[in-house]
Amino acid sequence: MLTEIITIGDELLIGQVVDTNSAWMAQQLNSIGLKVHQITSVSDSKEHILKALEEAALRVDVILITGGLGPTKDDITKNTLCTYFNAGLKFDQKSFDIIESIFQSRGRTVTDINRKQAEVPDNCTVIHNYLGTAPGMLFEKNNKIYISMPGVPAEMKGLMGKSVIPFLKDKFKRTPLVHKTVLTQGVGESFLAEKISSWEDNLPSNMKLAYLPAAGMVRLRISALGNDETMLRKEVDVELQKLLQIIPDYVYGFDEEKLEEIVGKLLRLQKKTISTAESCTGGFIAHRITTIPGSSEYYMGSVIAYSNEVKTKQLEVDMAIIENHGAVSEAVVRQMANHALRIFNTDVSIACSGIAGPAGGTPEKPVGTVWIAIATHDQTFTKKLQLGSHRERIILETAQHALNMLRKILLNKNNI
């Protein structure tokens, strides 16, 4: 069963808004065994939308559409769908009741333009949207399914989870498809591929492996297709255990886990607290740690010591050490980490200093040189990295390396 996602909006085509909807929708569809054949983005143009619908119907069985359902004149999707499905508009009282309830909860009165959002094509099945003012719409034409949803991510996800995915699961007989994603850090894609080459070559014929590299990590996705989902999961687990025996030092998690979440669980379990002292990352490590709900239990605070003055005054780094070794050095990050540990009275601290570029590099310390230190009351661990010359990637990778170092230390791993 093939599906296509059509996203509508000029803002997508000019890069003003990044299309995160399609990636999320594709994951959900894939998880229930529906293959996404194509993702298409089109402008807010009636002709463009109509052509995209016509072409999609030639390729796939299910077409999911997002965007263009707002109350303003540039949102033309609903009227265009009326043209495509030869429909008029009807007033849907339940949709209006939801709109009215949303406006009342915000102390506002429904305007005429918002009232019109309760008008829907008269030959669609309405999918009621309890998170926004634009209802979803489901059509069937020539044995094809069309589902139109708002482009606002939270609203689209609400409709997908509550209505669309359950409908599609009931509607179609699906071939079971099982995925397992292995999260690795500290190893490049090519080296990893070489290390697991023999294992990959001997995967069962119904399984395949995909490499998904990102800043500071590589995801390995094992996909298995078959007739019995329970049996597939067992088969995938057998292969997973073989893989873990080959690369145990590089695997830090699975599927949608985040390093900061894994670290947070360890800190909470061990009843330990943490602080950070950051230079080149500008607080990004602290940001990642504090995105996890409940992080206030273990995260105490941070000093963003971007300048040498802050390093010396706030973190009490010895200026002589900076002058002799440079701000980007093992000696400096050691002091940063140890002094943060004392200042915040925590059980562990992370410190980093580096040259994120594009300027500031030297032959001895080129752009991308980063030092990380993690201090406990018993020991201070340090690591030097060379992370290339892309500023944003250097920041992302430094945070990833630092969090994984912390994970290994908390687990008493030897290969920091």
Disulfide bonds with the S-S distance in Angstrom:
none
